[in-house]
Amino acid sequence: MIDGKKVLFSGMQATGNLTLGNYLGALKNWVELSDEYMCFYCVVDEHSITVRQDPATLRKRARALYTLYVAAGLNPEKNCIYYQSHVSGHAELAWILNCFTYMGEMNRMTQFKDKSAKHADNINVGLFAYPVLMAADILLYQTDVVPVGVDQKQHLEITRDIAERFNNIYGDVFTIPDAYYGQVGAKIMSLQDPLHKMSKSDENPNASIYLTDSPDDVMRKCKKAVTDSLGQIAYSEDQPGVRNLLDIYSACTGKTPQEAVKEFDGQGYGQLKMAVGEAVNAVLLPLQSEMARLTKEKDYIDQMIKENAEKATYYSLKTLRKVQHKIGFPDRIR
């Protein structure tokens, strides 16, 4: 608890171009959580280097992601928005937690297996220990809740296991975090393969809508979206492509999928795709405009980066110093 509020932690990697799925499934929902929780929102640049990054590009994308957080409505004077690499406690706590995590647990992590297959020439220790750094991210702030998608449950489960193991040895040190699941838009699927999640790393340029896409690009991608041969608009698992379009439309308009089905009753897939494209553009254009404005406000963004890094460091040190003392590291002389 901080100032009477439960603590919420989340973050996004500073790699690739964020998709509509990233926005509707996470970022948009974060804004609505700011009043209820003390929120720590991280630009996750340390996790990003498990895959080789061009340094200049990584810095540029981290800055753009920070600015996007603010453009999307996250107030940096109310939330704690910071770069992961600016708070040394993340890496320090991760090393300690590595010593309380078992190889067998890491071997079972599905993300390591998936990423190893994609990056067979760079299967590094950081990629293997990725979940432990994620656990440190969360536990460092005594986090109560973590917004997660269904595919991220395994990471939160290992975080809870590590925290409980540590607490069983040293007492009540870490808060055991719970999952927070969003509602509409929690999982936006690929436009070309609706059985898989929309991804910023998808090699098919028509599979994902990016937050930087022009209105024409959005409409083109929606028109090319995979549907089926049934010719009916229904919210059914048997029609994953149509269901995905309805999910996107609902998340952009605030309507329920059932309301959307009624709205398109008797219409064809063409009308649905056009309406989805228009709804997406209605969401993206204001976001893009605010992003462009804030990009020019360099001094303001710089000040927020500095102040929030100091704030995150202050809270992280409370946990880190307690952990260091518990395991027997010498206390620091003040």
C-alpha positions in Angstrom: 0.0 0.0 0.0 1.2 3.5 -0.8 -0.8 6.5 0.4 -3.7 4.2 1.1 -3.8 2.7 -2.4 -2.9 -0.8 -3.5 0.1 -0.9 -5.8 -0.2 -1.9 -9.5 2.8 -2.6 -11.8 3.1 -3.1 -15.5 5.3 -2.3 -18.4 6.0 -2.8 -22.1 9.2 -3.6 -24.0 10.9 -0.8 -25.9 11.2 -2.9 -29.0 9.3 -2.9 -32.3 6.3 -0.8 -33.1 3.4 -1.1 -30.7 0.2 -2.5 -32.2 -3.5 -1.8 -31.7 -3.5 -4.9 -29.6 -0.9 -3.4 -27.2 -3.1 -0.3 -26.9 -6.5 -1.9 -26.5 -5.3 -4.8 -24.5 -3.1 -2.9 -22.0 -2.4 0.8 -22.4 -6.0 2.0 -22.7 -6.9 0.0 -19.6 -4.0 1.3 -17.6 -5.5 4.9 -17.8 -8.7 3.7 -16.2 -6.7 2.1 -13.3 -4.9 5.3 -12.3 -7.5 6.5 -9.8 -7.9 3.2 -8.0 -4.2 2.2 -7.7 -0.8 3.6 -7.1 0.6 2.7 -10.5 4.2 2.0 -11.6 4.4 1.9 -15.4 7.8 0.8 -16.7 9.5 1.3 -20.1 11.0 -2.2 -20.1 14.4 -1.6 -21.7 16.5 -4.2 -19.7 14.3 -7.1 -20.9 14.6 -5.8 -24.4 18.3 -6.7 -24.8 17.8 -10.4 -24.5 17.6 -10.0 -28.3 20.3 -7.9 -29.9 19.3 -4.3 -30.3 20.8 -1.4 -32.2 21.7 1.1 -29.4 20.5 4.2 -31.1 17.2 2.6 -32.2 16.7 1.2 -28.7 17.1 4.7 -27.1 14.8 6.2 -29.7 12.1 3.6 -29.2 12.3 3.8 -25.4 11.8 7.6 -25.6 8.9 7.1 -28.0 7.3 4.5 -25.7 7.6 6.8 -22.7 6.0 9.6 -24.7 3.2 7.3 -25.9 2.4 6.4 -22.3 1.8 10.1 -21.6 0.0 10.6 -24.9 -2.4 7.8 -24.1 -3.5 9.6 -21.0 -1.1 8.3 -18.2 -0.3 11.4 -16.1 3.4 11.2 -15.2 2.7 13.5 -12.3 0.2 11.1 -10.9 1.6 7.7 -12.0 5.2 6.7 -11.7 6.4 6.3 -15.3 10.0 5.5 -15.7 12.8 3.6 -17.6 13.6 0.2 -16.1 17.3 0.9 -16.7 17.2 4.1 -14.6 16.4 2.1 -11.4 19.3 -0.2 -10.5 17.2 -2.1 -8.0 15.6 -4.1 -10.8 18.9 -5.8 -11.7 20.1 -6.0 -8.1 17.0 -7.7 -6.8 17.0 -10.0 -9.9 20.4 -11.4 -9.0 19.2 -12.1 -5.4 16.1 -13.8 -6.7 18.1 -15.9 -9.1 19.6 -17.5 -6.1 16.1 -18.5 -4.9 14.9 -19.8 -8.2 15.4 -23.4 -9.4 16.7 -24.5 -12.8 13.7 -26.9 -13.3 11.3 -24.0 -12.9 13.1 -22.0 -15.6 13.2 -25.0 -17.9 9.4 -25.2 -17.8 8.9 -21.6 -19.0 7.3 -21.7 -22.4 8.4 -18.2 -23.4 12.1 -19.3 -23.2 11.3 -22.3 -25.5 9.5 -20.1 -28.0 12.1 -17.4 -28.1 15.0 -19.9 -28.3 13.4 -21.3 -31.4 13.1 -17.9 -32.9 16.6 -16.8 -31.9 18.6 -20.0 -32.1 21.9 -18.0 -32.7 21.5 -16.1 -29.5 20.2 -18.3 -26.7 21.7 -16.3 -23.8 21.5 -16.6 -20.0 19.4 -13.3 -19.9 16.8 -15.0 -22.0 16.7 -18.0 -19.7 16.5 -15.8 -16.6 14.0 -13.4 -18.1 11.2 -14.5 -15.7 13.3 -13.8 -12.6 14.0 -10.2 -13.8 10.2 -9.9 -14.3 9.7 -11.2 -10.8 12.1 -8.5 -9.5 10.2 -5.8 -11.5 7.0 -6.7 -9.7 8.2 -7.5 -6.2 10.5 -4.5 -6.0 7.4 -2.2 -5.4 5.5 -4.5 -3.1 3.0 -4.9 -6.0 -0.6 -6.0 -5.1 -1.9 -6.5 -8.7 -0.4 -7.0 -12.1 -2.5 -6.6 -15.3 -1.8 -9.7 -17.3 -3.1 -11.5 -20.4 -3.9 -15.2 -20.4 -0.5 -15.9 -22.1 1.4 -14.1 -19.2 -0.1 -16.1 -16.4 2.9 -18.4 -16.2 5.2 -15.4 -15.4 3.1 -14.2 -12.6 2.8 -17.7 -11.2 6.6 -18.0 -11.0 6.8 -14.6 -9.4 4.4 -15.7 -6.7 6.3 -18.9 -6.2 9.6 -17.1 -5.7 8.1 -14.6 -3.4 6.4 -17.2 -1.2 9.7 -19.2 -1.1 11.6 -16.2 0.1 8.9 -15.3 2.6 8.9 -18.8 4.0 12.6 -18.5 4.7 12.9 -14.8 5.9 9.4 -13.8 7.0 6.9 -11.4 5.5 9.2 -9.5 3.1 7.3 -9.5 -0.2 3.7 -8.8 -1.0 2.3 -11.7 -3.0 0.9 -10.2 -6.2 -2.5 -11.1 -7.8 -3.4 -10.9 -11.4 -5.7 -8.2 -12.8 -7.6 -9.2 -15.9 -9.0 -6.6 -18.2 -12.3 -6.9 -20.0 -13.0 -6.0 -23.6 -9.9 -5.9 -25.8 -7.8 -8.1 -23.5 -6.6 -10.2 -26.4 -6.7 -8.8 -29.9 -5.8 -11.3 -32.5 -3.8 -11.2 -35.8 -5.8 -9.9 -38.8 -4.3 -12.6 -41.0 -4.2 -15.5 -38.5 -7.0 -14.9 -35.9 -5.9 -17.9 -33.9 -2.8 -16.1 -32.8 -2.4 -12.8 -30.9 -1.6 -9.6 -32.8 2.1 -9.1 -32.5 4.5 -6.3 -33.2 7.1 -8.9 -34.4 4.8 -10.5 -37.0 6.5 -10.8 -40.4 3.2 -10.4 -42.3 2.8 -6.6 -42.7 -1.0 -7.0 -43.0 -1.4 -9.0 -39.7 -1.0 -6.1 -37.3 -2.3 -2.6 -37.1 0.4 -0.3 -35.7 -0.3 2.8 -33.6 1.7 4.8 -36.2 -0.3 3.5 -39.2 -1.9 6.1 -41.4 -5.7 6.1 -41.9 -5.3 4.6 -45.4 -3.1 1.8 -44.0 -5.6 1.0 -41.3 -8.4 0.7 -43.8 -6.4 -1.4 -46.2 -5.4 -3.8 -43.5 -9.0 -4.1 -42.2 -10.3 -4.8 -45.7 -7.7 -7.6 -46.1 -8.6 -9.1 -42.7 -9.3 -12.9 -42.8 -12.9 -13.9 -42.2 -14.6 -17.1 -43.5 -17.0 -18.4 -46.1 -20.1 -18.6 -43.8 -21.3 -15.1 -44.7 -22.8 -14.3 -41.3 -21.7 -11.9 -38.6 -21.8 -13.8 -35.3 -19.7 -13.7 -32.2 -18.6 -17.3 -32.3 -15.5 -19.3 -31.7 -16.3 -21.1 -34.9 -15.7 -17.8 -36.7 -12.4 -16.5 -35.2 -11.8 -13.9 -37.9 -15.2 -12.3 -37.6 -15.1 -12.6 -33.8 -11.7 -10.7 -33.8 -13.1 -7.9 -35.9 -16.1 -7.6 -33.5 -13.7 -7.5 -30.5 -11.7 -4.7 -32.2 -14.9 -2.8 -33.0 -16.2 -3.2 -29.5 -13.0 -2.1 -27.8 -12.8 1.0 -30.0 -16.4 2.0 -29.6 -17.2 0.9 -26.1 -20.0 -1.3 -27.3 -20.4 -5.0 -26.3 -19.8 -7.7 -28.9 -23.4 -8.6 -28.7 -24.5 -5.0 -29.4 -22.1 -5.0 -32.4 -23.6 -8.2 -33.8 -27.1 -6.6 -33.7 -25.7 -3.4 -35.3 -24.4 -5.4 -38.3 -27.4 -7.8 -38.6 -28.1 -8.4 -42.2 -24.9 -6.8 -43.4 -21.9 -8.4 -45.1 -18.2 -8.7 -44.1 -17.3 -5.7 -46.3 -19.5 -3.4 -44.2 -18.1 -4.8 -41.0 -14.5 -4.3 -42.1 -15.2 -0.7 -43.2 -16.8 0.1 -39.8 -13.9 -1.5 -38.0 -11.4 0.6 -39.9 -13.3 3.8 -39.2 -13.6 2.9 -35.5 -9.8 2.2 -35.3 -9.0 5.5 -37.0 -11.3 7.3 -34.6 -9.1 6.0 -31.8 -5.7 6.3 -33.4 -5.8 9.8 -34.9 -6.2 11.7 -31.6 -3.5 9.5 -30.1 -1.1 10.2 -33.0 -1.8 13.9 -32.7 -1.1 14.0 -29.0 2.0 12.0 -29.5 3.3 14.5 -32.1 2.6 17.4 -29.7 4.4 15.8 -26.8 7.4 14.8 -28.9 8.0 18.5 -29.3 7.7 19.1 -25.5 11.3 17.8 -24.9 11.9 19.7 -21.7 8.7 18.5 -20.1 9.3 14.9 -21.0 12.9 15.1 -19.8 11.7 16.5 -16.4 9.1 13.8 -16.0 11.7 11.1 -16.8 14.1 12.6 -14.1 11.4 13.0 -11.4 9.8 9.6 -12.0 13.2 7.8 -11.9 13.9 9.4 -8.5 10.4 8.4 -7.3 10.8 4.8 -8.5 14.2 4.6 -6.9 12.9 5.8 -3.6 10.2 3.1 -3.4 12.4 0.4 -4.8 15.2 1.0 -2.2 12.7 0.4 0.6 12.3 -3.2 -0.6 15.8 -3.7 -1.8 17.5 -2.7 1.5 15.1 -4.9 3.5 15.9 -7.9 1.3 19.6 -7.2 1.5 19.5 -7.0 5.2 17.4 -10.2 5.5 19.9 -12.3 3.5 22.9 -11.0 5.4 24.5 -8.4 3.3 26.3 -5.8 5.5 24.2 -2.7 6.3 25.2 0.5 4.7 26.9 3.2 6.8 24.8 6.4 6.7 
